[in-house]
Amino acid sequence: MDQRIEVPAIWDSIANLMSFSSAVECDWPLSDEQKYLLRLVIEEIATNIIKYGYDNRSRGVIQIACLCIDNVLRVTIRDQGRPFDPHDIPPPDLEGDLTSRAVGGLGIFLVREFSDDLTYHHDASSGWNELVVIKR
């Protein structure tokens, strides 16, 4: 099973991406953990691409491909924004006082924690970033 979507990297696209996620959840026999991760990955990564990947003058697209084979969910997100490897972000401070903690980083942390495998690749010649998240 394979489903794909391509949307402009703009805020209005988040609603379309969440509808896409809901359709995948309804169409496929995913576990509750796979459904949670699918929704988390699409919303968190797309939001980060829109917020940080492109500057205000040059907006590209976000491509998402979902594949489910033998109960393994694979979500691939591609964009041509600034390169960003989620492995490079340190884990957030979960122990400190709320008022002294840095803002941000929790969504990426949750994506890393809930996925079984997460790979990132940037192709310098084409400019494409590709993030692949797998949940068994």
C-alpha positions in Angstrom: 0.0 0.0 0.0 1.3 3.4 -1.0 -0.1 6.9 -0.7 1.5 10.2 -1.6 0.8 13.9 -1.4 2.6 17.1 -2.5 1.7 20.4 -1.1 3.1 23.9 -1.1 5.3 24.6 1.9 2.9 27.1 3.4 0.8 27.2 6.6 -2.5 26.6 4.8 -1.1 23.2 3.7 -1.0 21.8 7.3 -4.8 21.1 7.2 -4.4 19.2 3.9 -1.6 17.2 5.4 -3.6 16.3 8.5 -6.5 15.2 6.2 -4.1 13.1 4.3 -2.9 11.5 7.6 -6.5 10.8 8.6 -7.1 9.1 5.2 -4.1 6.9 5.6 -5.1 6.0 9.1 -8.6 5.0 7.9 -7.4 3.1 4.8 -4.7 1.0 6.4 -4.7 -1.5 9.3 -2.2 0.5 11.4 -1.5 0.0 15.1 -2.3 2.8 17.5 1.4 3.5 17.8 1.8 3.7 14.1 -1.2 6.0 13.8 0.3 8.3 16.5 3.7 8.4 14.9 2.2 9.0 11.4 0.3 12.0 12.6 3.2 13.3 14.8 5.7 13.0 12.0 3.6 14.7 9.3 2.6 17.6 11.6 5.9 18.1 13.3 8.2 17.8 10.3 6.0 19.7 7.9 5.6 22.5 10.5 9.4 22.7 10.9 9.9 22.7 7.1 7.4 25.6 6.7 8.8 27.5 9.7 12.5 27.0 9.2 13.2 25.4 5.9 12.3 28.1 3.5 12.7 31.9 3.7 9.7 34.1 3.0 10.5 34.8 -0.6 11.2 31.2 -1.9 8.7 28.6 -0.9 8.9 25.1 -2.3 6.9 22.0 -1.8 6.6 19.3 0.8 6.3 15.7 -0.6 5.1 12.9 1.7 5.0 9.2 0.7 3.5 6.6 3.1 4.1 2.9 2.5 2.9 0.0 4.6 4.2 -3.5 3.9 4.1 -6.4 6.3 2.8 -4.2 9.1 5.8 -1.9 8.7 4.9 1.8 8.2 7.4 3.9 6.3 6.9 7.7 6.0 9.2 9.6 3.7 9.2 13.4 3.7 11.0 15.4 1.1 11.6 19.1 0.6 14.2 21.5 -0.9 14.5 23.8 2.1 17.5 24.3 4.2 19.3 21.0 5.1 18.3 19.9 8.6 19.3 16.5 10.2 17.1 15.8 13.2 19.9 13.7 14.6 21.9 16.9 15.2 19.5 18.4 17.7 20.3 17.6 21.3 17.5 16.1 23.5 15.5 18.7 25.3 15.9 19.4 29.0 13.0 17.4 30.5 14.2 17.8 34.1 14.7 21.5 34.6 12.3 24.1 35.8 9.7 25.0 33.1 10.6 28.7 33.3 14.2 28.0 32.6 13.9 25.5 29.8 14.7 26.4 26.2 11.7 26.6 23.9 11.5 24.0 21.0 13.0 20.6 20.2 10.3 18.5 21.9 8.5 17.5 18.7 11.7 16.3 17.0 12.6 14.5 20.2 9.3 12.7 20.2 9.7 11.7 16.5 13.1 10.2 17.3 11.8 8.4 20.5 8.7 6.9 18.9 10.2 5.8 15.6 12.0 2.4 15.2 14.3 3.9 12.5 14.9 7.4 11.3 17.3 8.3 8.5 18.1 11.6 6.9 19.8 12.5 3.6 20.5 15.7 1.9 21.4 15.6 -1.8 23.6 18.7 -2.4 23.4 18.4 -6.2 19.6 18.5 -6.3 18.9 20.3 -3.1 16.4 17.7 -1.9 16.2 16.7 1.8 14.8 13.3 2.6 13.7 12.1 6.0 12.5 8.5 6.3 10.7 7.3 9.5 9.9 3.7 10.1 7.5 2.2 12.7 7.1 -1.6 13.0 
